[in-house]
């Protein structure tokens, strides 16, 4: 194998390797994105658990208020009822804030998964771009090796690609 052929072969191997690396990075990004989406699913489960805990806590608070009021021999009306309703309202607000926070965390996590996937796609594009640059660089090196710096009598760069093919045979 001549030196010129080795230059071109090396450029081709490097180019193939760069594209392969891009696809490997994309596959890794896809696996990572899948894991991140799994985390988003766990956030939904957490949200459901917290919601049920709030429902139970509100029921307990209402039951305790009613029991304390009845235990004191009072009717559940007036300021006692207002306090119980205010407690329920405050717990509902806390519940809504907690649910909103879980929704935001899930959206952020899903956005991370999307960004990870986009990064994988960008790695493939970068691999092709790098491969193209490598091929151009290899072609330029080959051209310099084959006499790209030699000039003809008219001042143009001499193309020696087909110098081994001569037209000494007469075709008439």
C-alpha positions in Angstrom: 0.0 0.0 0.0 1.4 3.3 -1.0 1.7 6.3 1.4 -1.1 8.1 -0.5 -3.4 5.1 -0.2 -2.6 4.9 3.5 -3.5 8.6 4.0 -6.9 8.1 2.3 -7.6 4.8 4.2 -6.7 6.5 7.6 -9.1 9.4 6.8 -11.8 6.9 5.9 -11.3 4.9 9.2 -11.3 8.1 11.3 -14.4 9.3 9.6 -16.3 6.1 10.2 -15.1 6.1 13.8 -16.4 9.7 14.4 -19.8 8.9 13.0 -19.9 5.7 15.2 -19.0 7.8 18.3 -21.9 10.1 17.5 -24.3 7.2 17.3 -22.9 5.7 20.5 -23.4 9.0 22.3 -26.9 9.2 21.0 -27.7 5.7 22.3 -26.3 6.6 25.7 -28.4 9.8 25.7 -31.5 7.8 24.9 -30.8 5.4 27.9 -30.2 8.3 30.2 -33.4 10.1 29.0 -35.3 6.9 29.7 -34.0 6.8 33.2 -34.9 10.5 33.7 -38.4 9.8 32.5 -38.6 7.0 35.0 -37.8 9.6 37.7 -40.7 11.7 36.4 -43.0 8.7 36.9 -41.8 8.4 40.5 -42.6 12.1 41.0 -46.2 11.3 39.9 -46.4 8.5 42.5 -45.0 10.8 45.2 -47.6 13.4 44.2 -50.4 10.8 44.6 -49.1 9.7 48.0 -48.9 13.3 49.3 -52.4 14.0 48.0 -53.8 11.0 49.9 -51.9 12.1 53.0 -53.4 15.5 52.9 -56.9 14.1 52.5 -56.4 11.9 55.5 -54.9 14.7 57.6 -57.8 17.0 56.7 -60.3 14.3 57.7 -58.4 13.8 61.0 -58.3 17.5 61.7 -62.1 17.9 61.1 -62.8 14.8 63.2 -60.7 16.1 66.1 -62.3 19.6 66.0 -65.8 18.1 66.0 -64.8 15.7 68.9 -63.3 18.4 71.0 -66.3 20.7 70.4 -68.8 17.9 71.3 -66.6 16.8 74.2 -66.9 20.3 75.6 -70.7 20.1 75.4 -70.8 22.8 72.6 -72.5 22.7 69.2 -70.3 22.9 66.1 -71.3 26.4 65.1 -70.1 30.0 65.2 -66.4 30.5 65.9 -65.7 26.8 66.5 -67.1 26.1 63.0 -65.1 29.0 61.5 -61.9 27.7 63.1 -62.5 24.2 61.7 -63.3 25.6 58.2 -60.2 27.9 58.3 -58.0 24.9 59.2 -59.5 22.9 56.3 -58.9 25.9 54.0 -55.3 26.2 55.1 -54.6 22.5 54.7 -56.2 22.6 51.2 -53.9 25.5 50.2 -50.9 23.6 51.5 -52.1 20.6 49.5 -52.5 22.7 46.3 -49.0 24.2 46.7 -47.5 20.7 47.3 -49.3 19.3 44.2 -48.2 22.3 42.1 -44.6 21.8 43.2 -44.7 18.1 42.2 -46.1 19.1 38.8 -43.3 21.7 38.3 -40.7 19.1 39.3 -42.1 16.6 36.9 -42.2 19.1 34.0 -38.6 20.1 34.7 -37.5 16.4 34.8 -39.3 15.7 31.5 -37.6 18.8 30.0 -34.2 17.3 31.2 -35.0 14.1 29.4 -35.9 16.0 26.2 -32.6 18.0 26.4 -30.7 14.8 26.9 -32.2 13.3 23.8 -31.5 16.5 21.8 -27.9 16.2 23.0 -27.7 12.7 21.6 -29.0 13.9 18.2 -26.5 16.7 18.2 -23.7 14.2 18.9 -24.7 12.4 15.7 -24.6 15.6 13.7 -21.3 16.5 15.2 -19.9 13.1 14.2 -20.9 13.6 10.6 -19.5 17.1 10.6 -16.2 15.8 12.1 -16.1 13.0 9.6 -16.6 15.4 6.7 -13.8 17.6 8.0 -11.5 14.6 8.4 -12.2 13.5 4.8 -11.4 17.0 3.5 -8.2 17.1 5.6 -7.2 13.7 4.3 -7.9 14.7 0.7 -5.9 17.9 1.2 -3.0 15.8 2.6 -3.3 13.4 -0.3 -3.2 16.3 -2.7 -0.1 17.8 -1.1 1.5 14.3 -1.1 0.8 13.8 -4.8 2.3 17.1 -5.8 -0.3 19.7 -5.0 2.5 22.2 -4.6 3.9 21.7 -8.1 3.0 24.3 -10.6 2.7 24.0 -14.4 4.3 26.4 -16.8 1.1 28.4 -16.8 1.2 28.9 -13.0 -1.6 26.4 -12.2 -1.2 23.7 -9.7 -0.2 20.5 -11.4 -2.6 17.6 -11.0 -0.5 14.4 -10.9 -3.4 12.1 -10.2 -3.3 10.4 -13.6 0.4 10.8 -14.3 0.9 7.1 -14.5 -1.6 7.0 -17.4 0.2 8.3 -20.5 -1.2 8.9 -23.9 1.8 7.8 -25.8 -0.2 5.4 -27.7 -1.6 6.8 -30.9 -5.3 6.5 -31.3 -6.4 7.5 -34.7 
